[in-house]
Amino acid sequence: MAKRVAILATDGFEQSELTGPHKRLKDAGFEVDVVSLKPGEIRGWDEKNWGDSVPVDVVLENADPAKYDALVLPGGVINPDALRAEAGAVAFVQAFDRAGKPLAAICHGPWLLVESGAAKGRKVTSWPSVRTDLENAGGQWQDDEVVVDGHIITSRKPDDIPAFTQAVIDALG
């Protein structure tokens, strides 16, 4: 049976940071579900404008972390800022952290690692403007395309997507 990956996102996700890992993970043979706050579709942010929509596979309130082998958190400024204000989204992230399952965040996605407590004591990276938040949450920020510390995988920006996704694939075995 194929391993399953959840991608947690809402409107305003950085388009390439959801669609890139989604495609690469599916191509590698994993089942991938887009999990969001509402059914239907969520709309991406493509650099400086609204981008394409993607279908939501599972509504967060119906998503069981135990059914997934890894969690991917795309960035974009709007998406993780909205998700970190949602108790259910934070609890979903915390469930992966407690279980020691691969928990991967890129760009502004590490805001959810801050909110969930998963950044504390970890080596991490992010978009540069998130650095202070991660350090204030007890993370040890590094400027590398991908940083892996135990089950926590982080990257900085869309250019890092190949290395980021490969680290998730490697973590899943």
Backbone as a printed PyTorch tensor [residue, N CA C, xyz], in Angstrom:
tensor([[[  0.8490,  -1.1900,   0.0000],
         [  0.0000,   0.0000,   0.0000],
         [  0.8930,   1.2520,   0.0000]],

        [[  0.5510,   2.1840,  -0.8430],
         [  1.3440,   3.4110,  -0.9730],
         [  1.2440,   4.2550,   0.2900]],

        [[  2.3380,   4.9060,   0.6250],
         [  2.3250,   5.8310,   1.7540],
         [  1.5360,   7.0770,   1.3570]],

        [[  0.9170,   7.7000,   2.3660],
         [  0.0570,   8.8680,   2.1320],
         [  0.6550,  10.1170,   2.7430]],

        [[  0.5590,  11.2040,   1.9730],
         [  1.0600,  12.5010,   2.4040],
         [ -0.0930,  13.5000,   2.3940]],

        [[ -0.2060,  14.2660,   3.4640],
         [ -1.1790,  15.3550,   3.5200],
         [ -0.4410,  16.6540,   3.2190]],

        [[ -1.0610,  17.5080,   2.4140],
         [ -0.5740,  18.8680,   2.2110],
         [ -1.6450,  19.7790,   2.7960]],

        [[ -1.3130,  20.4530,   3.8950],
         [ -2.2620,  21.3280,   4.5770],
         [ -2.1290,  22.7430,   4.0250]],

        [[ -3.2140,  23.2710,   3.4800],
         [ -3.1710,  24.6070,   2.8730],
         [ -4.5610,  25.2250,   2.8590]],

        [[ -4.5860,  26.5230,   2.6470],
         [ -5.8310,  27.2420,   2.4510],
         [ -5.5880,  28.3220,   1.3990]],

        [[ -6.5980,  29.1500,   1.1350],
         [ -6.4420,  30.1990,   0.1300],
         [ -5.1930,  31.0210,   0.4060]],

        [[ -4.4600,  31.3420,  -0.6540],
         [ -3.2570,  32.1510,  -0.5220],
         [ -1.9760,  31.3550,  -0.3900]],

        [[ -2.0400,  30.0210,  -0.5900],
         [ -0.8080,  29.2350,  -0.5890],
         [  0.0460,  29.6550,  -1.7770]],

        [[  1.3740,  29.6260,  -1.6130],
         [  2.2790,  29.9140,  -2.7330],
         [  2.1350,  28.7640,  -3.7230]],

        [[  1.6470,  29.0830,  -4.9220],
         [  1.2500,  28.0570,  -5.8750],
         [  2.3200,  26.9930,  -6.1130]],

        [[  3.5440,  27.4120,  -6.4230],
         [  4.5980,  26.4450,  -6.7380],
         [  4.9480,  25.5700,  -5.5380]],

        [[  4.7500,  26.0800,  -4.3260],
         [  5.1160,  25.3330,  -3.1280],
         [  4.0860,  24.2790,  -2.7490]],

        [[  2.9180,  24.3290,  -3.3630],
         [  1.9470,  23.2420,  -3.2250],
         [  2.0210,  22.3350,  -4.4450]],

        [[  1.9290,  22.9210,  -5.6370],
         [  1.8420,  22.0950,  -6.8460],
         [  3.1460,  21.3600,  -7.1510]],

        [[  4.2940,  21.9730,  -6.8610],
         [  5.5740,  21.3140,  -7.1160],
         [  5.7510,  20.0540,  -6.2850]],

        [[  5.6880,  20.1620,  -4.9380],
         [  5.7900,  18.9540,  -4.1200],
         [  4.6700,  17.9470,  -4.4150]],

        [[  3.4560,  18.4250,  -4.6490],
         [  2.3350,  17.5270,  -4.9540],
         [  2.6770,  16.6400,  -6.1470]],

        [[  3.1240,  17.2580,  -7.2320],
         [  3.4580,  16.4990,  -8.4440],
         [  4.6270,  15.5510,  -8.2030]],

        [[  5.6860,  16.0460,  -7.5870],
         [  6.8760,  15.2230,  -7.3520],
         [  6.5770,  14.0400,  -6.4330]],

        [[  5.7660,  14.2550,  -5.4140],
         [  5.4070,  13.1650,  -4.5080],
         [  4.5280,  12.1310,  -5.2170]],

        [[  3.5650,  12.5770,  -5.9990],
         [  2.7230,  11.6430,  -6.7640],
         [  3.5720,  10.8580,  -7.7660]],

        [[  4.4760,  11.5510,  -8.4620],
         [  5.3580,  10.8890,  -9.4230],
         [  6.2360,   9.8410,  -8.7490]],

        [[  6.5480,  10.0460,  -7.4650],
         [  7.3680,   9.0990,  -6.7090],
         [  6.5390,   7.9340,  -6.1530]],

        [[  5.2320,   7.9550,  -6.4060],
         [  4.3790,   6.8350,  -6.0140],
         [  3.5990,   6.9980,  -4.7310]],

        [[  3.5870,   8.2030,  -4.1680],
         [  2.8450,   8.4320,  -2.9320],
         [  1.4270,   8.8900,  -3.2360]],

        [[  0.4970,   8.5740,  -2.3300],
         [ -0.8520,   9.1430,  -2.3960],
         [ -0.7600,  10.5040,  -1.7050]],

        [[ -1.3410,  11.5260,  -2.3350],
         [ -1.2350,  12.8770,  -1.7950],
         [ -2.6220,  13.5030,  -1.7110]],

        [[ -2.9800,  13.9830,  -0.5330],
         [ -4.2580,  14.6600,  -0.3220],
         [ -4.0160,  16.1180,   0.0450]],

        [[ -4.7500,  17.0180,  -0.6070],
         [ -4.7810,  18.4070,  -0.1870],
         [ -5.8450,  18.5040,   0.8980]],

        [[ -5.4240,  18.9240,   2.0830],
         [ -6.3050,  19.0650,   3.2450],
         [ -6.4990,  20.5610,   3.4800]],

        [[ -7.7550,  20.9920,   3.6500],
         [ -8.0060,  22.4100,   3.8710],
         [ -9.1810,  22.6310,   4.8060]],

        [[ -9.4240,  23.8990,   5.1070],
         [-10.4580,  24.2850,   6.0680],
         [-11.8650,  24.1280,   5.5360]],

        [[-12.0130,  24.1300,   4.1970],
         [-13.3440,  24.0930,   3.6010],
         [-13.3210,  23.1780,   2.3810]],

        [[-14.4730,  22.6460,   2.0030],
         [-14.5220,  21.7990,   0.8080],
         [-14.4520,  22.6320,  -0.4670]],

        [[-14.2880,  21.9490,  -1.5820],
         [-14.2940,  22.6260,  -2.8800],
         [-12.8980,  22.8470,  -3.3960]],

        [[-12.5210,  24.1130,  -3.5390],
         [-11.2080,  24.4690,  -4.0590],
         [-10.5910,  25.5590,  -3.1970]],

        [[ -9.2660,  25.6160,  -3.2270],
         [ -8.5440,  26.7200,  -2.6030],
         [ -7.7120,  27.3870,  -3.6950]],

        [[ -7.5200,  28.6830,  -3.5390],
         [ -6.8520,  29.4660,  -4.5870],
         [ -5.4250,  29.8100,  -4.1900]],

        [[ -4.5300,  29.5870,  -5.1210],
         [ -3.1270,  29.8550,  -4.8850],
         [ -2.7550,  31.3090,  -5.0910]],

        [[ -1.5590,  31.6310,  -4.6530],
         [ -0.9510,  32.9280,  -4.8800],
         [  0.2800,  32.6420,  -5.7220]],

        [[  0.3700,  33.2860,  -6.8850],
         [  1.4570,  33.0080,  -7.8170],
         [  2.3550,  34.2350,  -7.9120]],

        [[  3.3540,  34.2880,  -7.0590],
         [  4.3260,  35.3690,  -6.9520],
         [  3.6870,  36.6790,  -6.5060]],

        [[  3.0290,  37.4360,  -7.4020],
         [  2.4790,  38.7300,  -7.0010],
         [  0.9760,  38.8760,  -7.2530]],

        [[  0.3340,  37.7940,  -7.6820],
         [ -1.0910,  37.8440,  -7.9950],
         [ -1.7520,  36.5270,  -7.6220]],

        [[ -3.0780,  36.5450,  -7.5870],
         [ -3.8200,  35.3090,  -7.3730],
         [ -3.5000,  34.3520,  -8.5010]],

        [[ -3.3780,  33.0910,  -8.1650],
         [ -3.0310,  32.0570,  -9.1330],
         [ -4.1870,  31.1120,  -9.3700]],

        [[ -3.8400,  29.8740,  -9.6410],
         [ -4.8220,  28.8370,  -9.9480],
         [ -5.4090,  28.2440,  -8.6760]],

        [[ -6.5630,  27.6260,  -8.8410],
         [ -7.1900,  26.9060,  -7.7370],
         [ -6.8400,  25.4340,  -7.8250]],

        [[ -6.8170,  24.7850,  -6.6770],
         [ -6.6280,  23.3380,  -6.6330],
         [ -7.7730,  22.7340,  -5.8290]],

        [[ -8.1790,  21.5120,  -6.1970],
         [ -9.2630,  20.8710,  -5.4530],
         [ -8.8130,  20.4270,  -4.0560]],

        [[ -9.7210,  20.5440,  -3.1180],
         [ -9.4960,  20.0500,  -1.7580],
         [ -9.9410,  18.5890,  -1.7340]],

        [[ -9.0600,  17.7090,  -1.2710],
         [ -9.3800,  16.2810,  -1.1930],
         [-10.0710,  15.9250,   0.1170]],

        [[ -9.6390,  16.5600,   1.2080],
         [-10.1730,  16.2450,   2.5360],
         [-10.3170,  17.5490,   3.3190]],

        [[-11.4690,  17.7270,   3.9380],
         [-11.6790,  18.8830,   4.8130],
         [-10.9850,  18.5730,   6.1470]],

        [[-10.2950,  19.5640,   6.6890],
         [ -9.4870,  19.3790,   7.8940],
         [-10.2420,  18.6760,   9.0160]],

        [[-11.4720,  19.0630,   9.2690],
         [-12.2060,  18.4590,  10.3960],
         [-12.4260,  16.9580,  10.1950]],

        [[-12.2970,  16.4680,   8.9530],
         [-12.4470,  15.0400,   8.6580],
         [-11.1070,  14.3430,   8.4380]],

        [[-10.0080,  15.0680,   8.5440],
         [ -8.6790,  14.5140,   8.2790],
         [ -8.1110,  13.8780,   9.5490]],

        [[ -7.6930,  12.6340,   9.4410],
         [ -7.1290,  11.8980,  10.5650],
         [ -5.6150,  11.8070,  10.3820]],

        [[ -4.8320,  12.4910,  11.2280],
         [ -3.3790,  12.4450,  11.0820],
         [ -2.8230,  11.0190,  11.0820]],

        [[ -3.4990,  10.1060,  11.7710],
         [ -3.0310,   8.7200,  11.8480],
         [ -3.0560,   8.0280,  10.4850]],

        [[ -3.8370,   8.5510,   9.5360],
         [ -3.9360,   7.9320,   8.2130],
         [ -2.8670,   8.4240,   7.2480]],

        [[ -2.0210,   9.3570,   7.7100],
         [ -0.9820,   9.9280,   6.8520],
         [  0.4060,   9.6070,   7.3970]],

        [[  1.3440,   9.5010,   6.4800],
         [  2.7260,   9.1890,   6.8290],
         [  3.6010,  10.4350,   6.9090]],

        [[  3.1260,  11.5560,   6.3540],
         [  3.8900,  12.8100,   6.3770],
         [  2.9420,  13.9730,   6.1450]],

        [[  3.4090,  15.1630,   6.5420],
         [  2.6560,  16.3970,   6.3460],
         [  3.5620,  17.4320,   5.6830]],

        [[  3.0440,  18.0770,   4.6190],
         [  3.7570,  19.1450,   3.9270],
         [  2.9920,  20.4510,   4.1340]],

        [[  3.7320,  21.5050,   4.4830],
         [  3.1540,  22.8240,   4.7390],
         [  3.7360,  23.8270,   3.7510]],

        [[  2.9960,  24.1380,   2.6630],
         [  3.4940,  25.1450,   1.7290],
         [  3.4240,  26.5350,   2.3460]],

        [[  4.1690,  27.4560,   1.7400],
         [  4.1890,  28.8240,   2.2390],
         [  3.2070,  29.7240,   1.5360]],

        [[  3.7000,  30.8970,   1.1650],
         [  2.8300,  32.0000,   0.8060],
         [  2.6080,  32.7410,   2.1120]],

        [[  2.4080,  34.0090,   2.0720],
         [  2.2240,  34.7510,   3.3260],
         [  0.8210,  34.5240,   3.8780]],

        [[ -0.1780,  34.5500,   3.0240],
         [ -1.5840,  34.4870,   3.4410],
         [ -1.9170,  33.1350,   4.0680]],

        [[ -1.5270,  32.0570,   3.3970],
         [ -1.8810,  30.6930,   3.7770],
         [ -1.4510,  30.3250,   5.2040]],

        [[ -0.1530,  30.3440,   5.5500],
         [  0.2080,  29.9210,   6.8990],
         [ -0.2500,  30.9030,   7.9730]],

        [[ -0.3950,  32.1780,   7.6080],
         [ -0.8830,  33.1450,   8.5840],
         [ -2.3250,  32.8340,   8.9500]],

        [[ -3.1350,  32.4390,   7.9640],
         [ -4.5210,  32.0540,   8.2460],
         [ -4.5740,  30.7420,   9.0250]],

        [[ -3.7570,  29.7750,   8.6230],
         [ -3.8010,  28.4620,   9.2710],
         [ -3.3400,  28.5060,  10.7210]],

        [[ -2.3540,  29.3490,  11.0410],
         [ -1.8590,  29.3680,  12.4210],
         [ -2.8770,  29.9600,  13.3850]],

        [[ -3.9010,  30.6220,  12.8630],
         [ -4.9770,  31.1560,  13.6980],
         [ -6.1140,  30.1470,  13.8790]],

        [[ -6.0030,  28.9920,  13.2420],
         [ -7.0290,  27.9520,  13.3270],
         [ -6.5660,  26.8340,  14.2580]],

        [[ -7.2530,  26.6710,  15.3740],
         [ -6.8490,  25.6660,  16.3640],
         [ -6.7590,  24.2700,  15.7570]],

        [[ -7.6770,  23.9250,  14.8710],
         [ -7.6660,  22.5930,  14.2550],
         [ -6.4310,  22.3680,  13.3970]],

        [[ -5.9910,  23.4020,  12.6880],
         [ -4.7930,  23.2880,  11.8590],
         [ -3.5610,  23.1140,  12.7350]],

        [[ -3.4730,  23.8780,  13.8150],
         [ -2.3370,  23.7730,  14.7320],
         [ -2.3180,  22.3850,  15.3680]],

        [[ -3.4710,  21.8740,  15.7800],
         [ -3.5490,  20.5370,  16.3780],
         [ -3.1330,  19.4560,  15.3690]],

        [[ -3.4900,  19.6530,  14.0980],
         [ -3.1120,  18.7000,  13.0420],
         [ -1.5890,  18.6460,  12.9300]],

        [[ -0.9400,  19.7980,  12.9170],
         [  0.5240,  19.8650,  12.8530],
         [  1.1250,  19.2150,  14.1010]],

        [[  0.5740,  19.5210,  15.2570],
         [  1.0960,  18.9550,  16.5100],
         [  1.0090,  17.4300,  16.5250]],

        [[ -0.0330,  16.8750,  15.9100],
         [ -0.1850,  15.4150,  15.8720],
         [  0.9600,  14.7610,  15.1040]],

        [[  1.3790,  15.3720,  13.9940],
         [  2.5060,  14.8270,  13.2300],
         [  3.8030,  14.9700,  14.0240]],

        [[  3.9620,  16.0810,  14.7110],
         [  5.1630,  16.3010,  15.5020],
         [  5.2430,  15.2740,  16.6300]],

        [[  4.1540,  15.1050,  17.3770],
         [  4.1360,  14.1370,  18.4850],
         [  4.4310,  12.7240,  17.9950]],

        [[  3.9260,  12.3850,  16.8100],
         [  4.1090,  11.0410,  16.2590],
         [  5.4860,  10.8500,  15.6250]],

        [[  6.2460,  11.9400,  15.4930],
         [  7.5690,  11.8350,  14.8840],
         [  7.5210,  11.5320,  13.3970]],

        [[  6.3980,  11.8790,  12.7620],
         [  6.2590,  11.6700,  11.3170],
         [  6.8850,  12.8440,  10.5770]],

        [[  7.3970,  12.6170,   9.3520],
         [  7.9600,  13.7290,   8.5900],
         [  7.0020,  14.9210,   8.5370]],

        [[  7.5200,  16.0720,   8.9470],
         [  6.7610,  17.3150,   9.0230],
         [  7.5850,  18.3470,   8.2670]],

        [[  7.1380,  18.6940,   7.0590],
         [  7.9340,  19.4910,   6.1280],
         [  7.2580,  20.8260,   5.8490]],

        [[  8.0280,  21.9210,   6.0140],
         [  7.4820,  23.2660,   5.8130],
         [  8.4590,  24.0970,   4.9840]],

        [[  7.9120,  24.8540,   4.0330],
         [  8.7470,  25.6640,   3.1530],
         [  8.3090,  27.1240,   3.1840]],

        [[  9.2740,  28.0300,   3.0480],
         [  9.0480,  29.4620,   2.9050],
         [  8.4310,  30.0590,   4.1760]],

        [[  7.1720,  30.4850,   4.1370],
         [  6.4710,  30.9890,   5.3160],
         [  5.7430,  29.8570,   6.0610]],

        [[  5.7300,  28.6440,   5.4920],
         [  5.0930,  27.4970,   6.1380],
         [  5.5900,  27.2370,   7.5520]],

        [[  6.8840,  27.5060,   7.8570],
         [  7.3570,  27.2840,   9.2230],
         [  6.6520,  28.1100,  10.2970]],

        [[  5.8500,  29.1040,   9.9110],
         [  5.0240,  29.7860,  10.9160],
         [  4.1690,  28.7740,  11.6790]],

        [[  3.7580,  27.7090,  10.9920],
         [  2.9770,  26.6670,  11.6720],
         [  3.8440,  25.8430,  12.6180]],

        [[  5.1380,  25.7490,  12.3440],
         [  6.0460,  25.0870,  13.2850],
         [  6.2180,  25.9540,  14.5280]],

        [[  6.2210,  27.2760,  14.3430],
         [  6.2800,  28.2060,  15.4740],
         [  5.0230,  28.0420,  16.3280]],

        [[  3.8770,  28.1380,  15.6810],
         [  2.5940,  28.1230,  16.4040],
         [  2.3600,  26.7990,  17.1280]],

        [[  2.7940,  25.6920,  16.5280],
         [  2.5630,  24.3620,  17.0960],
         [  3.5960,  23.9560,  18.1420]],

        [[  4.6820,  24.7380,  18.2560],
         [  5.7490,  24.3890,  19.1830],
         [  6.7970,  23.4610,  18.5810]],

        [[  6.6170,  23.0610,  17.3210],
         [  7.5180,  22.0880,  16.6940],
         [  8.8930,  22.6610,  16.3590]],

        [[  9.0350,  23.9860,  16.3380],
         [ 10.3310,  24.5970,  15.9990],
         [ 11.3030,  24.5870,  17.1750]],

        [[ 10.7920,  24.4700,  18.3880],
         [ 11.6240,  24.6040,  19.5860],
         [ 12.7320,  23.5490,  19.6170]],

        [[ 13.9680,  24.0530,  19.7380],
         [ 15.1130,  23.1590,  19.8440],
         [ 15.5430,  22.5150,  18.5350]],

        [[ 14.9630,  22.9290,  17.4320],
         [ 15.2520,  22.3280,  16.1170],
         [ 16.0830,  23.2470,  15.2440]],

        [[ 16.8980,  22.6430,  14.3970],
         [ 17.5520,  23.3830,  13.3190],
         [ 16.5150,  23.5320,  12.2160]],

        [[ 16.3310,  24.7530,  11.7220],
         [ 15.2940,  25.0490,  10.7330],
         [ 15.7790,  26.1170,   9.7600]],

        [[ 15.0510,  26.2480,   8.6580],
         [ 15.2310,  27.3680,   7.7560],
         [ 13.8550,  27.8310,   7.3030]],

        [[ 13.8310,  28.9370,   6.5600],
         [ 12.5590,  29.5270,   6.1240],
         [ 12.8730,  30.6800,   5.1800]],

        [[ 11.8090,  31.3360,   4.7220],
         [ 11.9570,  32.6260,   4.0600],
         [ 12.6290,  33.5530,   5.0850]],

        [[ 13.5430,  34.4310,   4.6610],
         [ 14.2980,  35.2500,   5.6280],
         [ 13.4440,  36.0210,   6.6420]],

        [[ 12.2890,  36.5020,   6.2460],
         [ 11.4810,  37.3120,   7.1690],
         [ 10.8710,  36.4960,   8.3070]],

        [[ 10.9070,  35.1710,   8.2150],
         [ 10.3590,  34.3000,   9.2580],
         [ 11.4400,  33.9180,  10.2790]],

        [[ 12.6930,  34.2530,   9.9740],
         [ 13.8230,  33.8650,  10.8170],
         [ 13.6270,  34.2680,  12.2810]],

        [[ 13.3100,  35.5300,  12.5370],
         [ 13.1760,  36.0040,  13.9160],
         [ 12.0750,  35.2490,  14.6490]],

        [[ 10.9580,  34.9820,  13.9720],
         [  9.8690,  34.2230,  14.6020],
         [ 10.3540,  32.8340,  15.0090]],

        [[ 11.0880,  32.1760,  14.1180],
         [ 11.6070,  30.8360,  14.4150],
         [ 12.6100,  30.8830,  15.5690]],

        [[ 13.5010,  31.8750,  15.5570],
         [ 14.4740,  31.9930,  16.6410],
         [ 13.7920,  32.3060,  17.9710]],

        [[ 12.7840,  33.1700,  17.9480],
         [ 12.0470,  33.4900,  19.1700],
         [ 11.2710,  32.2830,  19.7000]],

        [[ 10.9510,  31.3350,  18.8120],
         [ 10.2500,  30.1120,  19.2010],
         [ 11.2300,  29.0130,  19.6180]],

        [[ 12.5200,  29.3440,  19.6580],
         [ 13.5140,  28.3730,  20.1030],
         [ 14.1740,  27.5780,  18.9970]],

        [[ 13.9090,  27.9420,  17.7440],
         [ 14.5590,  27.2680,  16.6200],
         [ 15.9400,  27.8280,  16.3590]],

        [[ 16.7850,  27.0150,  15.7450],
         [ 18.1390,  27.4380,  15.3630],
         [ 18.1440,  27.5930,  13.8420]],

        [[ 18.0160,  28.8300,  13.3780],
         [ 17.8370,  29.1290,  11.9580],
         [ 19.1470,  28.9980,  11.1950]],

        [[ 19.0710,  28.3880,  10.0180],
         [ 20.2150,  28.2420,   9.1170],
         [ 19.7870,  28.6930,   7.7240]],

        [[ 20.7260,  29.2150,   6.9540],
         [ 20.4370,  29.6400,   5.5810],
         [ 20.9120,  28.5520,   4.6140]],

        [[ 20.1130,  27.4880,   4.4920],
         [ 20.4120,  26.3670,   3.5970],
         [ 19.1600,  26.0040,   2.8180]],

        [[ 19.3390,  25.4110,   1.6270],
         [ 18.1680,  25.1020,   0.7920],
         [ 17.2350,  24.0980,   1.4470]],

        [[ 17.7790,  23.1860,   2.2220],
         [ 16.9420,  22.2750,   2.9980],
         [ 17.6790,  21.9580,   4.2940]],

        [[ 16.9260,  21.9690,   5.3920],
         [ 17.4640,  21.6160,   6.7010],
         [ 16.6020,  20.4860,   7.2470]],

        [[ 17.2600,  19.3910,   7.6170],
         [ 16.5560,  18.2490,   8.1990],
         [ 17.0670,  18.0800,   9.6170]],

        [[ 16.1560,  18.1100,  10.5790],
         [ 16.4880,  17.8740,  11.9800],
         [ 15.4760,  16.8700,  12.5140]],

        [[ 15.8860,  15.6240,  12.5810],
         [ 14.9540,  14.5680,  12.9630],
         [ 13.8660,  14.4630,  11.9080]],

        [[ 12.6210,  14.5640,  12.3480],
         [ 11.4890,  14.4540,  11.4030],
         [ 11.0620,  15.8110,  10.8410]],

        [[ 11.7260,  16.8880,  11.2590],
         [ 11.3880,  18.2320,  10.7830],
         [ 12.2330,  18.5670,   9.5540]],

        [[ 11.5570,  18.9360,   8.4540],
         [ 12.2140,  19.2700,   7.1870],
         [ 11.7630,  20.6750,   6.8040]],

        [[ 12.7260,  21.5680,   6.5650],
         [ 12.3650,  22.9420,   6.1950],
         [ 13.1990,  23.4170,   5.0080]],

        [[ 12.6000,  24.3090,   4.2260],
         [ 13.2890,  24.9560,   3.1110],
         [ 12.8870,  26.4140,   3.0490]],

        [[ 13.6480,  27.1950,   2.2100],
         [ 13.5190,  28.6480,   2.2170],
         [ 12.5320,  29.2270,   1.2250]],

        [[ 12.4830,  28.6700,  -0.0070],
         [ 11.7980,  29.3730,  -1.0940],
         [ 11.5100,  28.4200,  -2.2540]],

        [[ 10.7510,  28.9010,  -3.2520],
         [ 10.4150,  28.0400,  -4.3870],
         [ 11.6200,  27.4090,  -5.0790]],

        [[ 12.7530,  28.1100,  -5.1640],
         [ 13.9390,  27.5190,  -5.8030],
         [ 14.4040,  26.2460,  -5.0900]],

        [[ 14.0210,  26.0820,  -3.8400],
         [ 14.4510,  24.9300,  -3.0390],
         [ 13.5140,  23.7300,  -3.1750]],

        [[ 12.4320,  23.8450,  -3.9350],
         [ 11.4360,  22.7770,  -4.0240],
         [ 12.0360,  21.4220,  -4.3960]],

        [[ 12.9340,  21.3090,  -5.3690],
         [ 13.4840,  19.9790,  -5.6650],
         [ 14.1760,  19.3330,  -4.4550]],

        [[ 15.0280,  20.0810,  -3.7710],
         [ 15.7300,  19.5430,  -2.5970],
         [ 14.7490,  19.2660,  -1.4610]],

        [[ 13.7950,  20.1610,  -1.2800],
         [ 12.7690,  20.0160,  -0.2350],
         [ 11.9720,  18.7350,  -0.4410]],

        [[ 11.4740,  18.5630,  -1.6580],
         [ 10.6450,  17.3820,  -1.9380],
         [ 11.4790,  16.1110,  -1.8470]],

        [[ 12.7250,  16.1490,  -2.3110],
         [ 13.5850,  14.9600,  -2.1970],
         [ 13.8070,  14.5870,  -0.7440]],

        [[ 13.9480,  15.5820,   0.1310],
         [ 14.1140,  15.3000,   1.5550],
         [ 12.8690,  14.6230,   2.1360]],

        [[ 11.6760,  15.0370,   1.6740],
         [ 10.4370,  14.3910,   2.1190],
         [ 10.4110,  12.9440,   1.6180]],

        [[ 10.7400,  12.7480,   0.3520],
         [ 10.7670,  11.3910,  -0.2260],
         [ 11.7520,  10.5090,   0.5410]],

        [[ 12.9410,  11.0380,   0.8130],
         [ 13.9490,  10.2820,   1.5720],
         [ 13.4360,   9.9270,   2.9700]],

        [[ 12.7640,  10.8680,   3.6220],
         [ 12.2380,  10.6340,   4.9660],
         [ 11.1680,   9.5490,   4.9830]],

        [[ 10.4460,   9.4370,   3.8640],
         [  9.3890,   8.4250,   3.7690],
         [  9.9430,   7.0440,   3.3830]],

        [[ 11.2460,   7.0120,   3.0450],
         [ 11.8720,   5.7190,   2.7190],
         [ 11.5670,   5.2900,   1.3170]]])
